Amino acid sequence: MASVSCNFSVRSDTLSLSSAFSSSFLRRRQCAPYLRTSLSSPPQFPLKISCAAASSAVSTDSPSLAAKTEVKKDFLHINDFDKDTILNLLDRALEVKALIKSGDRTFQPFKGKTMAMIFAKPSMRTRVSFETGFSLLGGHAIYLGPDDIQMGKREETRDVARVLSCYNDIIMARVFAHQDILDLAKYSSVPVVNGLTDYNHPCQIMADALTIIEHVGRLEGTKVVYVGDGNNIVHSWLLLAAVVPFHFVCACPKGFEPDQKTVEKARQAGVSKIEITNDPKEAVRGADVVYSDVWASMGQKEEAAYRRQVFNGFQVDRTLMEIAGSNAYFMHCLPAERGVEVTDEVIEAPNSIVFPQAENRLHAQNAIMLYVLGK
């Protein structure tokens, strides 16, 4: 294949354009079909075109050729990756966190890059952590709220994916239906990061794993006990347990267990010890971490009163933490309903690592974005 440089000029001498097609342009060529039409259908104004082949062949080892054939990386589920990749991501998060904490701002891998952030569900932590993290590393993030796109209503998800791929280098989405994130990844030509779906929340669990490593000293071999609703947080913990070995217990009321297929997937992986129980007091014994979340997630608030009755006995209070033991840490993905799933006393206790956990959203996500962008 010959590499070609082209010079374009109009006879009126009022317009000239010299173009060497960049890899960025080639990646976004789907957005400009008029630039791909045959030159036998020229523009309206008189146009002179001269092209010269710079070389007669391109080596198969050419970086540009490798870039074209490289498989796009998305971050949709933790178990899409092997143990080494997950642990390397967490190591990278620690490295970049230390760099940011030092005040050094010379590391700018995202300079000149933009990220589209789709929010079908609003969130303080997800928006601020992604936007701030991307900015600290040199990039620019664009917030698209629930009324900006109305994905699936005003415009089909596959069209949104293609259009945003034209303008941006990466897409992050926080949506309701898990199929939406799958469709975004399917039709996008740039990496897609799952900022949350009703099924899972992989970025949160990566931040949680980072926090456990910092405070417990390790992730492998720990006992993590989740007390509450078997929701998307639990699903992500199960998918992590399918990759990295640790003891995971979910204590929830009958009828509120996590998705059975996901439980079986984690168990069949044969990596971790998985327990689903309806007894929170027995579950927390010997825990390294006791974890909680709201009993009624976004979209379930009309069930809040009913759930408070059903979840009676599943509140994380001082008594439950004492059963867990003096070495147990308390974690919560926030926002918390103090006095409901957790008492104020527990969330403010010295062994609560809720706020370092929240901060680590930024650092874990930075590592994820560096990975999918090949940095």
VENMO-V85685 format. One record per residue. RES is the residue in one small letter. OMEGA is omega in degrees with one decimal (999 if undefined). D_CENTER is the distance of its C-alpha to the mean C-alpha in Angstrom with 2 decimals. Layout:
res->(RES;RES)
omega->(OMEGA;OMEGA)
d_center->(D_CENTER;D_CENTER)
This chain:
res->(m;a;s;v;s;c;n;f;s;v;r;s;d;t;l;s;l;s;s;a;f;s;s;s;f;l;r;r;r;q;c;a;p;y;l;r;t;s;l;s;s;p;p;q;f;p;l;k;i;s;c;a;a;a;s;s;a;v;s;t;d;s;p;s;l;a;a;k;t;e;v;k;k;d;f;l;h;i;n;d;f;d;k;d;t;i;l;n;l;l;d;r;a;l;e;v;k;a;l;i;k;s;g;d;r;t;f;q;p;f;k;g;k;t;m;a;m;i;f;a;k;p;s;m;r;t;r;v;s;f;e;t;g;f;s;l;l;g;g;h;a;i;y;l;g;p;d;d;i;q;m;g;k;r;e;e;t;r;d;v;a;r;v;l;s;c;y;n;d;i;i;m;a;r;v;f;a;h;q;d;i;l;d;l;a;k;y;s;s;v;p;v;v;n;g;l;t;d;y;n;h;p;c;q;i;m;a;d;a;l;t;i;i;e;h;v;g;r;l;e;g;t;k;v;v;y;v;g;d;g;n;n;i;v;h;s;w;l;l;l;a;a;v;v;p;f;h;f;v;c;a;c;p;k;g;f;e;p;d;q;k;t;v;e;k;a;r;q;a;g;v;s;k;i;e;i;t;n;d;p;k;e;a;v;r;g;a;d;v;v;y;s;d;v;w;a;s;m;g;q;k;e;e;a;a;y;r;r;q;v;f;n;g;f;q;v;d;r;t;l;m;e;i;a;g;s;n;a;y;f;m;h;c;l;p;a;e;r;g;v;e;v;t;d;e;v;i;e;a;p;n;s;i;v;f;p;q;a;e;n;r;l;h;a;q;n;a;i;m;l;y;v;l;g;k)
omega->(179.8;173.1;-170.9;170.6;-175.1;174.0;-179.8;174.4;177.7;-175.0;-177.6;-178.7;178.7;-177.8;173.6;-179.2;174.6;-173.4;167.8;-170.1;-178.4;177.7;178.0;179.4;-178.2;-179.9;-176.2;-173.9;179.9;-177.1;-177.2;-177.3;-179.2;176.8;-178.3;-178.5;-179.1;178.4;175.4;175.0;-171.3;174.3;-176.4;-178.4;178.9;-174.5;175.6;-178.1;173.9;-178.8;179.6;177.8;-179.0;177.5;-175.9;-177.2;176.2;-179.9;177.2;177.2;-177.4;178.3;-178.1;178.0;178.5;-179.1;-178.4;-175.8;-178.9;-179.7;179.2;179.5;172.7;174.2;-173.2;179.3;-178.8;-176.7;169.4;-175.1;178.4;-175.8;-177.8;179.6;179.9;-179.4;176.0;175.5;179.9;175.2;179.4;178.2;178.1;-179.5;-177.1;175.9;179.6;179.5;179.8;-179.9;-179.5;-177.9;179.4;-179.9;-179.4;179.3;-174.7;-176.5;-178.3;-179.5;-179.5;-179.0;178.7;178.1;173.1;179.7;-179.6;179.4;169.3;173.9;177.5;177.5;175.5;-174.6;-177.2;-178.9;-173.7;-178.5;178.6;-175.9;179.6;-179.8;-179.8;178.8;-179.7;179.8;169.0;-175.8;178.9;-178.4;-178.3;-178.7;176.8;-175.5;-176.8;-177.7;-178.0;-176.2;-172.2;-175.6;-178.7;178.2;179.7;-177.8;-178.6;-177.5;-178.5;177.6;177.1;-179.0;-177.9;-178.6;-179.1;176.6;179.4;-171.4;-168.4;179.7;-177.5;178.2;171.2;-178.6;175.7;-168.8;177.2;-174.4;179.2;179.5;179.5;-179.6;177.3;179.2;176.1;-179.4;-178.5;-173.1;178.3;175.0;176.6;-178.9;177.5;178.5;179.4;178.2;174.4;166.9;176.4;-179.2;-176.4;-176.6;-172.0;-180.0;178.3;-176.9;174.1;176.1;178.2;179.4;177.7;-179.6;178.2;177.9;-178.2;-172.8;178.5;-179.6;-179.8;171.8;-179.5;176.9;179.0;173.3;179.7;-178.8;177.3;-179.5;179.0;-176.0;178.6;-170.5;-177.4;175.8;178.6;179.5;179.9;174.8;178.7;-179.9;173.8;-179.8;175.8;-176.1;-176.9;-176.5;170.9;-177.9;-179.7;178.8;173.1;177.2;-175.3;177.5;176.2;-178.8;-179.6;178.0;176.5;178.4;-174.0;179.5;179.4;175.7;-178.9;178.0;179.6;-179.7;-177.9;177.1;176.5;-176.3;-174.1;172.1;-176.0;177.0;172.4;-174.2;175.8;-177.4;-176.8;-178.2;177.8;-176.3;-171.1;-178.0;178.6;-178.1;168.8;-179.3;169.1;-170.6;178.4;177.2;179.2;-180.0;177.7;-178.6;177.7;-176.1;179.5;-172.5;178.0;178.4;-170.9;-177.5;179.1;-177.8;178.2;178.1;-177.0;-175.0;176.4;-176.9;-179.6;176.0;175.2;-180.0;-176.8;-179.8;-179.2;179.4;176.8;176.0;179.4;179.2;-174.3;-179.4;-176.6;174.6;174.6;178.2;179.0;-176.2;177.6;0.6;-178.8;170.0;-177.6;-177.7;177.9;-179.3;178.1;178.2;177.2;-179.4;-178.4;-175.9;179.2;-177.3;180.0;-179.3;173.2;178.8;-177.0;-174.4;167.6;176.8;178.5;179.0;-175.8;170.9;-178.5;-173.2;177.5;-179.2;174.8;179.3;178.7;-179.4;176.0;-178.6;-175.5;178.1;175.6;-177.9;999)
d_center->(38.01;39.41;37.42;38.78;39.10;40.42;42.26;42.69;45.36;47.22;51.02;51.26;49.88;47.81;44.48;43.18;39.89;39.16;36.01;34.56;31.69;28.56;25.68;23.55;26.17;26.30;22.59;23.08;26.52;25.59;25.46;29.05;31.28;34.30;33.82;33.89;37.12;40.28;42.31;45.23;43.97;44.18;43.15;45.84;46.98;48.90;46.56;47.55;45.23;45.86;43.66;44.36;42.93;41.96;42.05;43.03;40.24;36.74;36.00;33.53;32.10;31.25;27.81;27.58;28.25;25.68;23.02;24.05;23.80;20.54;18.06;14.90;11.77;8.66;5.77;6.72;8.64;9.56;13.05;12.53;13.30;16.47;17.35;18.20;14.94;13.03;15.85;15.98;12.42;13.56;16.79;15.32;13.48;16.98;18.68;16.84;17.04;20.77;21.19;19.79;21.86;24.88;24.89;24.74;23.26;24.46;21.20;19.95;18.00;16.37;19.86;20.71;17.22;15.70;12.35;12.62;10.75;11.76;12.59;14.64;14.27;15.11;13.62;14.94;12.46;9.27;11.45;13.40;11.01;9.02;12.48;14.43;12.45;12.56;16.16;17.22;16.53;18.54;16.41;16.77;14.26;15.65;15.14;15.99;17.01;18.17;21.54;20.58;19.60;20.32;18.40;20.49;23.43;24.46;22.77;21.53;17.88;19.04;20.90;18.13;15.99;19.07;20.07;16.90;16.81;20.27;19.45;16.13;14.65;10.96;9.49;6.65;7.87;8.71;11.58;14.25;15.12;12.95;15.18;13.92;10.47;12.67;15.12;12.97;11.98;15.67;17.25;15.17;16.67;13.80;10.35;7.84;4.03;3.93;4.37;7.22;10.20;13.62;13.20;10.22;7.57;6.07;4.50;8.00;9.84;8.97;10.35;13.09;14.04;14.38;16.55;18.64;19.38;20.54;22.73;23.89;24.05;22.30;19.80;21.94;24.81;23.73;24.30;21.55;22.98;21.14;23.66;23.19;21.80;20.28;17.18;13.49;13.16;16.00;14.65;11.66;14.38;16.54;14.26;13.94;17.71;18.20;17.25;18.32;21.68;22.10;23.83;21.78;23.76;22.94;25.87;26.00;28.89;30.33;28.77;25.36;24.21;20.84;20.76;23.52;22.17;19.05;21.50;23.69;21.03;20.29;24.04;24.98;22.79;25.41;23.28;23.17;25.51;24.21;26.19;26.08;28.83;30.36;31.86;29.75;32.64;33.05;29.32;28.79;31.74;30.85;27.19;25.41;22.83;23.39;20.29;20.52;18.84;20.57;22.89;22.34;18.84;18.43;20.64;22.81;24.69;27.89;27.89;27.62;31.37;31.64;28.71;30.29;33.35;31.67;29.49;32.59;32.72;28.97;28.71;27.76;30.84;32.95;34.82;31.80;30.53;34.09;34.05;30.84;32.72;32.94;30.29;27.54;24.68;23.24;19.56;18.06;14.58;16.55;18.11;21.10;24.32;26.75;29.77;28.08;25.61;26.30;29.31;29.42;31.26;28.50;25.65;27.98;29.39;29.34;27.29;24.48;21.41;19.43;19.25;18.42;15.58;14.44;14.97;12.90;9.65;10.60;11.67;9.06;6.45;9.56;10.12;7.02;8.04;11.54;11.22;10.14;12.70;15.20;16.06)
